[in-house]
Amino acid sequence: MKRLMLVWVMILCLLPLGGMAETEAPDTFMDYSTNPGAYEVSEDELLAVAVAENPDWGIVDSGLYWSGQYQNQLACWFEAVMVRIEDSTLQRKTLSVLVNPLKQGEPVPWDVTVWAPITMTEEAADFLLEMYPEDWFTNELGYFLEPGMMPEDILPGCAQFLLEEGETWDVLFAYPQTLAGIVINASGQKCVRIVRWNGTAYERAVSSRFFETEHRFSINGYESYDDVVTIACGAYDPRFELQDDGRWLFTGIADSNWPLYGVFDGYVTDASFGGCYDSNDVFHYGVPTFELDLTKADILTIPDFIRNVVPLLDSSAFACVRTDHTPMLDSPGGEPVAACFARLTGRILQRENGYVCLQIGKEKTGLTGWFAENDLAFGADIEDVRCGFPAHSKEDCRSGYLRGVLRGTEQLTPEDVLLPVWLVGRLPDGGWLVQVSNDYIFTAPEDAFREIDPARAIWADFEAEYDRFEQEMLEWAEGPDGTWEDDEE
């Protein structure tokens, strides 16, 4: 119940922001109209076409939603979820289409997503066939189950090929390329089990360890989909993401729609670092020393809040600039490349005669620079250095604007997310050394950025807001005796 309360609190807090992130806004006028009457083809007409073109399928749900943009308008999408049972196999697909450009009488160019099929026993299939399709994924009160969740009544007859002798499903979730569920063994222990669907067959089945637990241990359907599976453990939910090598690695803690922290290559971040684009104080550099692989991790003891993660980071391979205007050199004792601001952080590559070479950003998209050893803070001491990057107008973060002022952006693709944008140093000619998305280093002319001001005040406000949010989370999650509540309601 407390999780549900938090969901609505966060939704209400986000509503005034509109349907589009500020930093993704176009550089021209945007029509934010969401009036269905503004489109030539209506929702009812699209539903009728979907039904007529798929006579053997039933409709589970359909409707309009708005996401992204189309010719300076909010992009309106229609989506229909369809199901059928064939040869005791539950099949599901999603039809979607961009509504804005549709014209009366023209064919509908559906984008079809076919979901992973679920083999069923005859009893489970017959149970569903006795109901209307729109009722398959609802509870006894008529409310929709969590996204992807299979009905409890048919679990004993679903995907039995994934179960060993004596095992049963506690919950099972299905997505286009993934089945994920909680398995109970004969001893009452639970584990997470995930399998991938490649379009033809199932592969890459993995399981976590089995755990003895009296608390709720499930899948968070609102925070899971295909390559991301989030485990509902009670007060906080560990998130695991599929890697190219087939492993599912822990990538952060989420609760409702609010990430408490994220784990990345070489750093973790507080909550949503988008709240402070100008500072890297929300970045904590190092590599987690606890197990990240789903098959080995102790899911129930993964740290909850960022304050409990930082002491578990191995930051020995990292160093940062101690004070503003610190020289970055092209070689030990060489010529200055830039005057860098406090807390510019990199991986240690080499030490030579009292100088340290740091890798700033990624190897292929960043740069290397030399610093006097006395000008750097190493390892855990990075946490004691406050960021000195100058703040700048949020308008400067627009991707279109950035591509126009940054030198060397030809390596970027339109899909690259250009956030956060840090002004990490000044060039000898007065221009800027700019770090983007933590991975890229660019240069920009002196007049490229506007409303320049110290970022420390902005960070202080953000830190206070995050501390307040964390305290409210603790108050919601802790029971009268100070222990974590089950959250089963």
N, C-alpha and C positions, 0 to 999 in steps of 0.2 A: 504493500500500500504506500509506503514511504517513497518507493521508486516511482510509482505513478504520480504522486504529488510533485516530485522533483521534475518529472517530464513536463508537466503542465506549467510549472514555474518557469522553466527554461524556455518553453514555447512562447509564453506570454512576454518574456523578456526580449525575445528575438523578433516578435511580430513587427515592431516599428521599423526594423531594418529593411523591410521590403523583401521582394523575391530575388534579389541579386546582390552579391557581395560588392561593396563600394569600390574595391580595387579592380573589379572586372568591368566597371561601367565603361561604355564607349565614350569616345571623345566628342560625340555629337549628341543632339537632343534624343532622348529616349522616351517612347510612349509606353507608360506603365499600365495601360488599360488591360484589364482582364475580363472585359465584357464579352460573354460568349456570342452575343448578337453581332459582334464586330466581324465575325468570320462567315464566309459564304456557305460553308457546309456545317450543319449542326451536329451536336453530340448524338442526338437520336438517329440522325441519318447515318452516321458512321457506325453506330451499333447495329443498325439494320443491315448494312453492307457486310459487317463482320459475321453476323448470323447467317445471312444468305450464302456467303461464300464458304462457310464451314458448317454444313448441315448436320454432320455427325458429331459435332462438338457442342458442349454446353457452356454457358457463360457463368463464370464465378463472380466476376466483378468488372466494372468498366467505369470510365470517367475521364474528365479533363484535368490536366495539371499544367503549370507554367514553369519553365526552366530555360535559362539561357536567353538568347536574343535572335530575332529574325528581322533584318532590315529596319533596325532602330525601334523595334517593338519587342515586348516580351514574347518569347516563343511559346505558343500554346500546343500542347500535345494531347492526343487521345490515346488511351490505352485500354485494351480489353484482355482479360485473363480467361482462357478457355481450357476445358478439361474433357477427357473421355476415358473410358476403360475399354481396352482391347486385349483379348487373350489374357485376362486377369492381370493386366499391367496398367497402372495409372499413368496416363500421359497428360502433360500440361504444356501449354504454349502461351506466349504473350504477343499480341498484335499491337503495334504502336505506329503512329504517323504524326508528322508535323502538320498542324491544322491551318496555320496562317496562309500558305499559298494554295490550298485546295480550291478547286472550282467545281461548280455544279455540273454533274453529268460526266465528269472525268473519272477514270479508274483510280482507286485508292492505292497508293504505293506503300503497302504495309511493310514495316520492318518486323520480321517474325523471329522470336526467340523461343527455341524449343528447349524445354526443361528436361533434366535427367529423369528417365522413366523409373518407376518403382514397381517391382514385381510384387504381387500380392497373392495370398491364398484365395480360393474361391469364396470362402466365407467372408473375408474382408471386402472383396469386390462386390459381393451381393449386398453387403451392408450399405455400401455407398449407392449402389444402383437403386435401392429402395427410396432414396431421397432425391430432391431436386439438386442439380449441381451447385446452385448458389448457396446451398446449405451444407455442402461438404466440409467447408473450412470455417464453420462457426461453432460457438459453444452453445450450451443449453439455453442461454439467454439471448441468443441470436447475434452476439457480437463476433466479429472476425477474430480468429486466432492470430497469434503473432505471425508476421510474414514468413512464409515457408513452412510453418508448423503443420505436421500431420495430425489428424484427429486421434485422440487417445483410444477410442473404441476399436480402431483397426490396427493399432501398433503390433499386437501379437501376430498379425498376418502380413507385415510389411518387411521387405528387404531382408528376409531370413538368411540369405546367402552371406551376410556380413556378421552373423552371430555364430559363436562357438557353442558347444554343448553346455547347457545350463544357463545360457545368457538370454536376457530379454531386453527390449527397448524400454527405457524410461521416457525419453522423448526422441523424436526424429524430425529433422528439418530437411527439406528438399529445395534445391536451387538449380538453375540451368546446367551447371557443371559440377555440382557438389551435393553429396548427401552428408549430413553431419548430425550426430546424435549422442545421447548418453546411454551407455550400456550398463546393465546391472548383472553381476555374475551370481553364481549360486551362493556365495558367501555374503551377498548384500553389498559388496563393494561396487563403486561406480568408476567408469572411465569415459573419456571422450573418444569417439571413433569417427573418422572422416574418410571418405572415398571420393575419387574424382571420376567423372564421366567424360570420355573423350569424343563423344558423338556416336560411337559405335559400341564401346564396351567400358566397363568400370576398371579403373587402375589406381595405383598409388594409395591403397588403403593403409591408414596409419592409426595408431591408438596411443593414447596417453597411458601413464601408469594407472593402476586401480587404486582408489583412495577410500579409506574409512572415513566417513563423514556423516554427521547427523544434520548438517545444514543443507539447504537447498543447493543443488548442484545441477545446472541445466545449461541450455543454449540461450543466449540473448538474441532472439530473432530480429529485433529492431536494429541490432548492430552487427548483423552477419549477412553475408551474401557472397557466394562463390569463393573468391580468393581470400575472404576474411571471415573467420569464425570467432565470435566473442563468447566467452564462458560466463554464465551468470553464477557467481559464487556467493551472493548475498549483498554486501555493502558496496562492492566494487567488482568490475568485470574485466578480467584479462583478455586482451585481443591478440589473436594469432593470425599471421598472414602467410600465404603460400609463397615460397621462394622458387626461383628458377630450377634449383636442384631437387625440388620435390619436398623439401622440409617445410614444416609449419613452425615459424618462429614467433615468439612473443614480441609485439611491437608497441605495447602500451596498455594503459588502463583507461577504460571508458565507463561512464555511468550515464544512463539515459542517452541524450545526444551531445553530452559535454565531455570531451576528452580531458582526463585529469593529468595525464602526461603521455608523451610519445617517446619511443625508443628508435633511434636512427643510427646510422653508421658513424660512430665516434662521439655521439652526444645524446642526451635526453632533453626534452623540453617541458616546461611547466605548461599545463593546461593548453589553451589555444594561444600560441605565441603571436598569432595575428593581432592580439590586443596591443602589441608594442612592436611595431615594425622597425623602429629606429634603434633598438637596443638588443644586444645579445646576452643581457643579464638573465634572460629566461632560458638560455642554453647552458647546460651543465655537461662539460666535456669529459669523456672517458668511455670505457667499455664495461657493461655490467658484468659483475663477477658471479652472478647467479645464473642458473641454467635457463636458456631461452628456447630450446627445442621442445616442442610439445610432447614428444615421446619420452623425454627424460625429466621435464620440469616438474617441480612441486607446485602445482597450480594454486593450491590453497594457501601457500605462504609467500606468493609473489608480493613485493611491497605495494602498498596502496597509494600513499601520497608521495610527492616529489622529495619531501624532506627525509623520507626513509630510503629513497633510491640513491641519493647523492653519496652517502657514506659507502655504498656498495659498488661505486664506479672505480675502475682502475684507470687513473688519469696520468699514469707515469709517462706515457708517450706524448703528452701535450704540454704546451707552454703558451703564455700570452704576454702581450705588451703590458708593462706595469703602469706607465704614465703617458699622458698625451704628448704628441710631437716627438715620439721616439723614432730615430732614423732606421729605416730599412735599407740595407746595403746590397750591392750586387755581388759581393764576395767578402770574405773576412777582412775587415778594415778597408773595404773598397769604397766605391762611389755611392752616394745616396740615391735610392730609387724613389723613396717617398718618406714623408714624416707621418707616422702612424699614430692612431688614437688608442687610448687604453682599452684593453681587453680584446684586441685583435688576437685571435687564437689559431694555432696551427699544430700539426704533428711535427715532432722532432725528427729530422732526417739525418743530421750530422752535427758534430761539435769539432771546432778547430781553433786553437790558440785563443780561447776566451770568447769565441763567437759561436752562435747556434744558427743552423739553417732550419727554417720552418717551411712546411708545405701548407700554404693557405688555400682552402678550397680543395677540390678534387685534383688529382694528378694531371688529367688532360684538360681541365677547364679552369684551373686556378693558376697560381704562380708560386715560386719559391723565393725566399728572401733571407738575408743574413741579419742577425741582431747581436748586439753586445750582450753577453750572458747576464751582466748586471742589470740590463734593462728589461729582463723577462721574469715572470713568475711561473713556477713549474708545478705540475701535478695538482695536488689538492689546494695549493695556494692560489690557484686561479679563482677559486670561490671568494677570495677576499678582495679581488680587484673589481671595481665598478666600471661599467662601460662608459667610454668617453666619446662615442660616435656622435656627431651632430645630428639633431633631428631635422627633418625637412617636411615639406608639404606632402600630405597623403596623395594629392593629385599627381605628384611626381612618380607615384608607384604604378600608375596605369601602364599596362604593358605596351600600348601603342606609343605613349610618350617616351618610355624608357628605350624602346628600340630606335627611337629617333635621336636620342642624345648619347647613348652609350656607344663607345667605339669597340668594334669586334663582335657585334651581335649576330653576324651571319651564321655563326655556329648554332644559334638557337632555332628551335622549331616552334611553330605557332602553339603547340601544346605545352610548351615549357611554362611553368608557373613562376612568375618573376616576383616572388616574395620569400623572405623579407629582403629589403633593400638597405644595405648598410654603407654609410660613407666612412670607410675605414682609414683613409689617409689623404694627405695633400701631396700633389706632385710638385716637382721643382718649378714647373711653369704656372703653378697656381690651380691647376685642374684637380680632379678628384680621383682617388682610387676607390672603386666601388665593388663591394661583395654582394652578390645576388644569390638568393636561394641557398646560401651557405656554401655552394659548390663552385660558383663562377666568380672570376675576377675580371672587371672591366675598368676602363678609364673614361672620364667624361670631362668636358670643358668646365671652367670655373663657374660660368653662369647657368649650368645645367639644372641646378637644384635651387628651390625657392624656400623662403621662410625659414632660413637656417637658424637653429637655436640649440642649446645643449639638450641632450636626450635624457639626462638624469632625472629631471622633474617628471617627465612622462613615465619613466620606469617606476618611480616611487609611487605614482598613482596606480599603475597597473599592479604592482606588488601588493599594495594595500587592498585592492579589490580582490585579488586572488586569495589573500589570506582570509578575507571575510567569507568568500565562497567556500574555502576549505573548512572553516569553522562551522558554517551552516551544514555542510555535508556530514561532518562528524556528529553534530547534534541530531540530525535526522537519522543517522545510521546506528547510533549507540542506544542500547536499551537502558532501563533504569539502573541496572547494576554495572553499567560501563562496558558491557560486552557487545559485540556485533549482533544485530538482530538477524533473524533468518531471512526476512524479506519475502517469505513465501506467499504472503497476501498480495 
